[in-house]
Amino acid sequence: MGRRKRILAINPGSTSTKIAVYEGSKVLFLKKIQHSVDELSQFKKIFDQYQFRKNIIIKELTDAGIELTFFDGIIGRGGIIKPMEGGVYPVNEKMIHDLQHPMGEHVANLGGVIAYELAKLSNGCHAFIADPPCVDEMDEIAKVTGIPEITRISLLHALNQKAVARRYAKENGKKYEDLNIIVAHMGGGTSVGAHKKGRIIDTNNGLNGDGPFAPERAGNVPSDQLVNLCFSGKYTQEEIHKKICGNAGLVAHLGTNNTIEIENRILKGDKLADLIYSAMAYQVSKEIGAMSTVLMGEIDVIILTGGVANCGPFIKMIKKRVQHIAPIIVYPGEDEMLALATIGLSVLEDEVKAKEYK
């Protein structure tokens, strides 16, 4: 039996770049490279960071004694490009163009380009992205709004949502494509997806203003009041966007996105912190309930995941409200490196067929 395939996973974050080297399921090297504010402030746009981050990755691998020719494939976190089905996509020239001219500016847009350029330096190994935030498998009925000019958009934590759904299926001897699952990913933003037989047929837009509020997102707000705020003359367009994504949710109400700090404040009798934290759990629960109607009550499991899933009191509040819907399982955190490596290796080892980006 030959050796398992080797893959490099790359995950650009707002202030860090994570890299991981896997041989099959075995992790050989894992590094989180922190970037200072001073280092990143020299770049006007996120994409301008591309060469800087690529060079740092090469240096870290070289310092660890790992040559680029070591890899059979390199997979980067996918960005916000045109809507696509979930799956693994080889990076091609069309994707490179779209990542350089994205539909939304996001640091994840760097992942595919860096993977592509590093693959060229490694004697032409394969470069991929997988399950990017722009995965769109929504039913048409889920996209309709009451304003014809506005269509609901699928933007979610597709990588982790798909990964934990597949994990649950594998651990229970089943196929993801045979199950109906509700996945609530709770991080800086929250996305709740209705997974029907391997497709995410409905989800809230977890990036820019839809669904539950989150540590850094506003979620749904009353439309008329938002319009009044926009035209009040108090805020610029950029400031309004920040009120929706970034300076919103827990940050806006409590001045922090740190859930451990908030739980400590609650234990000390902070009634406002208690109310806001409980309201966030309340809204996540409501969204799970909404997705149960999308799946017509036929749900195999509810999965709670993401960084906030590490918070016991928060999870307890959600369980109390939704446990009547379906069994609940918690997969805390968001192991994006393992998710990237696992799905990339499945293509390299011919277990899954890659799709073409057009």
C-alpha positions as CSV (number, residue, x, y, z in Angstrom):
1,M,0.0,0.0,0.0
2,G,1.4,3.4,-1.0
3,R,1.7,6.4,1.2
4,R,-1.2,8.6,2.0
5,K,-1.6,11.8,0.1
6,R,0.0,15.0,1.6
7,I,-1.8,18.3,1.6
8,L,-1.2,21.8,2.8
9,A,-4.2,23.7,4.2
10,I,-4.2,27.5,4.3
11,N,-6.7,29.6,6.2
12,P,-6.3,33.4,6.1
13,G,-7.9,35.2,9.0
14,S,-8.3,38.9,9.8
15,T,-5.2,39.1,11.9
16,S,-3.6,35.6,11.4
17,T,-2.8,33.0,8.8
18,K,-3.2,29.4,9.8
19,I,-1.3,26.6,7.9
20,A,-1.4,22.9,8.5
21,V,0.3,20.0,6.8
22,Y,-1.4,16.6,6.7
23,E,-0.4,13.2,5.5
24,G,-3.7,11.4,5.4
25,S,-5.5,12.0,8.7
26,K,-2.2,12.7,10.5
27,V,-1.2,16.3,11.1
28,L,2.6,16.8,10.6
29,F,2.8,20.5,11.1
30,L,0.4,23.2,12.4
31,K,1.1,26.9,12.8
32,K,-0.9,30.0,13.5
33,I,1.0,33.0,12.2
34,Q,-0.1,36.2,13.9
35,H,0.0,39.5,12.0
36,S,0.3,42.8,13.8
37,V,-1.8,45.9,13.1
38,D,1.3,47.7,11.9
39,E,2.1,44.9,9.4
40,L,-1.4,44.9,8.0
41,S,-2.0,48.7,8.1
42,Q,0.4,49.2,5.2
43,F,-2.1,47.5,2.8
44,K,-5.1,49.6,1.6
45,K,-7.2,46.6,0.5
46,I,-7.3,43.0,1.8
47,F,-6.1,41.6,-1.5
48,D,-3.0,43.7,-1.3
49,Q,-1.9,41.4,1.5
50,Y,-1.5,38.5,-0.9
51,Q,2.2,38.6,-1.5
52,F,3.0,39.4,2.2
53,R,1.1,36.4,3.4
54,K,2.4,34.1,0.7
55,N,6.0,34.9,1.6
56,I,5.4,34.3,5.3
57,I,3.9,30.9,4.6
58,I,6.9,29.9,2.5
59,K,9.3,31.1,5.3
60,E,7.4,29.1,7.9
61,L,7.5,25.9,5.8
62,T,11.2,26.4,5.0
63,D,12.0,27.0,8.7
64,A,10.2,23.7,9.5
65,G,12.2,21.9,6.8
66,I,9.2,21.3,4.5
67,E,9.6,21.9,0.8
68,L,6.7,22.8,-1.4
69,T,7.5,19.7,-3.6
70,F,6.4,17.6,-0.5
71,F,2.7,18.2,-1.3
72,D,0.2,16.4,-3.6
73,G,-2.2,19.2,-3.1
74,I,-2.7,22.6,-1.5
75,I,-6.1,23.8,-0.4
76,G,-7.1,27.3,0.6
77,R,-10.1,28.6,2.4
78,G,-12.7,29.8,-0.2
79,G,-13.7,33.4,-0.6
80,I,-16.8,35.4,-1.5
81,I,-17.1,34.9,-5.2
82,K,-20.1,33.8,-7.3
83,P,-22.6,31.5,-5.8
84,M,-21.8,27.8,-6.2
85,E,-22.7,24.3,-4.9
86,G,-20.8,22.9,-2.0
87,G,-17.8,20.7,-2.7
88,V,-14.2,20.9,-3.8
89,Y,-13.1,23.1,-6.7
90,P,-9.7,23.2,-8.4
91,V,-8.5,26.8,-8.6
92,N,-8.5,27.9,-12.2
93,E,-7.9,31.2,-14.0
94,K,-11.6,32.2,-13.9
95,M,-11.6,31.7,-10.1
96,I,-8.4,33.7,-9.8
97,H,-10.0,36.6,-11.6
98,D,-13.2,36.4,-9.4
99,L,-11.1,36.2,-6.2
100,Q,-9.3,39.4,-7.3
101,H,-12.6,41.1,-8.1
102,P,-14.8,39.6,-5.5
103,M,-18.5,40.2,-4.8
104,G,-17.5,41.0,-1.2
105,E,-14.2,41.9,0.4
106,H,-13.2,39.2,2.8
107,V,-9.8,37.9,3.9
108,A,-10.9,34.4,2.8
109,N,-10.5,35.6,-0.8
110,L,-6.8,35.3,-0.3
111,G,-6.9,31.5,0.3
112,G,-7.5,30.3,-3.2
113,V,-5.0,32.6,-4.8
114,I,-2.2,31.8,-2.4
115,A,-2.9,28.0,-2.8
116,Y,-2.7,28.5,-6.6
117,E,0.6,30.4,-6.6
118,L,2.2,28.0,-4.1
119,A,1.1,25.0,-6.2
120,K,2.9,26.5,-9.2
121,L,6.1,26.6,-7.1
122,S,5.7,23.0,-6.1
123,N,6.1,21.5,-9.6
124,G,2.4,21.9,-10.3
125,C,0.6,20.0,-7.6
126,H,-3.2,20.5,-7.3
127,A,-4.7,23.7,-5.8
128,F,-8.2,23.7,-4.4
129,I,-10.8,25.6,-2.4
130,A,-13.7,23.9,-0.6
131,D,-17.1,24.9,0.7
132,P,-16.6,28.6,0.6
133,P,-18.9,31.1,2.4
134,C,-20.7,31.7,-0.9
135,V,-22.0,28.2,-1.2
136,D,-25.6,28.5,-2.6
137,E,-27.8,25.5,-2.5
138,M,-30.9,27.4,-1.4
139,D,-34.3,26.5,-2.8
140,E,-35.7,29.3,-5.0
141,I,-38.6,29.8,-2.6
142,A,-36.2,30.6,0.2
143,K,-34.7,33.6,-1.8
144,V,-37.9,35.5,-2.3
145,T,-38.5,38.7,-0.3
146,G,-41.4,41.2,-0.3
147,I,-39.2,43.7,-2.2
148,P,-38.6,42.5,-5.8
149,E,-35.3,44.3,-6.0
150,I,-34.0,42.4,-3.0
151,T,-33.2,38.7,-3.1
152,R,-32.0,36.7,0.0
153,I,-28.4,35.8,-0.4
154,S,-26.7,32.6,0.8
155,L,-23.6,33.6,2.8
156,L,-22.7,31.3,5.7
157,H,-20.1,29.2,7.5
158,A,-20.4,26.5,4.8
159,L,-17.0,24.9,5.5
160,N,-17.7,24.1,9.2
161,Q,-21.4,23.5,8.7
162,K,-20.7,20.8,6.0
163,A,-17.8,19.4,8.0
164,V,-19.7,18.8,11.2
165,A,-22.7,17.4,9.3
166,R,-20.5,14.9,7.6
167,R,-18.8,14.1,10.9
168,Y,-22.1,13.3,12.5
169,A,-23.1,11.1,9.6
170,K,-19.8,9.2,9.7
171,E,-19.8,8.7,13.5
172,N,-23.3,7.3,13.2
173,G,-22.7,5.0,10.2
174,K,-24.8,7.0,7.9
175,K,-24.4,9.2,4.8
176,Y,-24.7,13.0,4.9
177,E,-26.8,12.8,1.8
178,D,-29.4,10.6,3.5
179,L,-30.0,13.0,6.5
180,N,-31.9,16.1,7.4
181,I,-29.9,18.2,9.8
182,I,-30.1,21.7,11.3
183,V,-26.6,23.2,11.9
184,A,-26.1,26.3,14.0
185,H,-22.6,27.8,13.6
186,M,-22.1,30.4,16.3
187,G,-18.9,32.5,16.1
188,G,-18.4,36.2,15.5
189,G,-21.4,35.8,13.3
190,T,-24.1,33.1,13.4
191,S,-25.4,31.1,10.5
192,V,-28.2,28.4,10.9
193,G,-28.6,26.1,7.9
194,A,-31.3,23.6,7.0
195,H,-29.4,20.6,5.5
196,K,-31.7,18.4,3.4
197,K,-30.1,15.2,2.0
198,G,-26.7,16.9,1.5
199,R,-27.8,20.4,0.4
200,I,-28.2,23.5,2.5
201,I,-31.7,24.5,1.2
202,D,-32.1,27.5,3.5
203,T,-29.9,29.6,5.7
204,N,-29.6,33.1,7.1
205,N,-26.9,35.4,5.8
206,G,-24.5,35.2,8.7
207,L,-22.1,37.9,7.3
208,N,-24.1,41.1,6.8
209,G,-27.4,41.3,8.6
210,D,-29.8,38.4,8.7
211,G,-31.0,35.9,11.3
212,P,-30.0,36.1,15.0
213,F,-27.7,38.8,16.3
214,A,-24.3,37.5,17.3
215,P,-21.2,38.7,19.1
216,E,-20.3,41.0,16.1
217,R,-23.4,41.0,13.9
218,A,-26.7,42.9,14.1
219,G,-28.9,40.1,12.6
220,N,-32.5,41.0,11.7
221,V,-33.6,44.5,12.8
222,P,-36.9,46.3,12.1
223,S,-36.6,47.6,8.6
224,D,-38.3,51.0,9.0
225,Q,-36.1,51.9,12.0
226,L,-33.0,50.9,10.1
227,V,-34.1,53.1,7.2
228,N,-34.6,56.0,9.6
229,L,-31.2,55.5,11.1
230,C,-29.6,55.5,7.6
231,F,-31.2,58.8,6.7
232,S,-30.8,60.4,10.1
233,G,-27.7,62.3,9.0
234,K,-25.8,60.9,12.0
235,Y,-23.9,58.2,10.2
236,T,-22.0,57.6,6.9
237,Q,-22.8,54.6,4.8
238,E,-19.6,52.9,6.1
239,E,-20.6,53.5,9.7
240,I,-24.0,52.0,9.1
241,H,-22.3,48.9,7.6
242,K,-20.2,48.7,10.7
243,K,-23.4,48.9,12.8
244,I,-24.6,45.8,11.0
245,C,-21.3,43.9,10.8
246,G,-18.4,44.5,13.2
247,N,-19.6,46.9,15.8
248,A,-22.9,45.1,16.4
249,G,-24.5,42.4,18.6
250,L,-22.7,41.8,21.9
251,V,-20.0,44.4,21.0
252,A,-22.6,47.1,20.6
253,H,-24.6,46.3,23.7
254,L,-21.9,45.2,26.1
255,G,-18.6,46.5,24.6
256,T,-17.1,43.0,24.1
257,N,-17.4,39.9,22.0
258,N,-15.8,37.8,24.8
259,T,-18.5,35.4,26.0
260,I,-16.4,34.2,29.0
261,E,-16.2,37.8,30.2
262,I,-19.9,38.2,29.7
263,E,-20.7,35.1,31.7
264,N,-18.5,36.3,34.5
265,R,-20.3,39.6,34.5
266,I,-23.6,37.8,34.7
267,L,-22.4,35.8,37.7
268,K,-21.6,39.1,39.4
269,G,-25.1,40.3,38.9
270,D,-24.9,42.3,35.7
271,K,-28.6,42.3,34.6
272,L,-28.0,44.0,31.2
273,A,-25.4,41.3,30.3
274,D,-27.8,38.6,31.4
275,L,-30.6,40.1,29.3
276,I,-28.5,40.5,26.1
277,Y,-26.8,37.1,26.4
278,S,-30.2,35.4,26.9
279,A,-31.6,37.4,24.0
280,M,-28.9,36.1,21.7
281,A,-29.6,32.5,22.7
282,Y,-33.3,33.2,22.3
283,Q,-32.8,34.4,18.7
284,V,-30.6,31.5,17.8
285,S,-33.3,29.2,19.1
286,K,-35.9,31.0,17.0
287,E,-33.8,30.5,13.9
288,I,-33.5,26.8,14.6
289,G,-37.2,26.6,15.0
290,A,-37.7,28.4,11.7
291,M,-35.4,25.9,10.0
292,S,-37.4,23.1,11.4
293,T,-40.4,24.3,9.4
294,V,-38.2,24.4,6.3
295,L,-37.5,20.7,6.8
296,M,-41.2,20.1,7.7
297,G,-40.3,18.7,11.1
298,E,-38.4,15.8,9.6
299,I,-35.0,16.4,11.4
300,D,-32.5,13.7,12.3
301,V,-30.4,16.0,14.5
302,I,-29.6,19.6,15.5
303,I,-25.9,20.4,15.6
304,L,-24.5,23.3,17.6
305,T,-21.0,24.3,16.6
306,G,-18.6,27.3,16.4
307,G,-16.6,29.1,19.1
308,V,-19.7,30.1,21.1
309,A,-20.6,26.4,21.4
310,N,-17.8,26.1,24.0
311,C,-20.0,28.2,26.3
312,G,-22.0,25.8,28.5
313,P,-24.6,28.3,29.9
314,F,-25.4,29.6,26.4
315,I,-25.8,26.1,25.0
316,K,-28.0,25.1,27.9
317,M,-30.4,28.0,27.1
318,I,-30.7,26.9,23.5
319,K,-31.2,23.2,24.4
320,K,-34.0,24.2,26.7
321,R,-35.9,25.9,23.9
322,V,-35.3,23.5,21.0
323,Q,-34.8,20.0,22.5
324,H,-38.4,19.1,21.6
325,I,-37.6,19.5,17.9
326,A,-34.9,16.8,17.5
327,P,-31.8,15.3,19.3
328,I,-29.0,17.8,19.9
329,I,-25.3,17.3,19.6
330,V,-22.6,19.8,20.3
331,Y,-19.3,20.0,18.3
332,P,-17.6,23.0,19.9
333,G,-15.1,25.2,18.0
334,E,-14.5,25.3,14.3
335,D,-11.6,23.1,13.2
336,E,-11.4,24.6,9.7
337,M,-7.9,23.2,9.1
338,L,-9.0,19.7,9.6
339,A,-12.1,20.3,7.6
340,L,-10.1,21.7,4.7
341,A,-7.5,18.9,4.8
342,T,-10.2,16.2,5.1
343,I,-12.2,17.3,2.1
344,G,-9.1,18.1,0.0
345,L,-7.7,14.6,0.7
346,S,-10.9,13.0,-0.2
347,V,-10.5,14.4,-3.7
348,L,-6.8,13.5,-4.0
349,E,-7.5,10.0,-2.9
350,D,-10.4,9.7,-5.4
351,E,-13.1,9.3,-2.8
352,V,-14.9,12.5,-3.9
353,K,-15.0,14.1,-7.4
354,A,-14.0,17.7,-7.7
355,K,-16.3,20.2,-9.4
356,E,-15.4,22.7,-12.1
357,Y,-15.6,26.5,-11.4
358,K,-17.2,28.2,-14.4
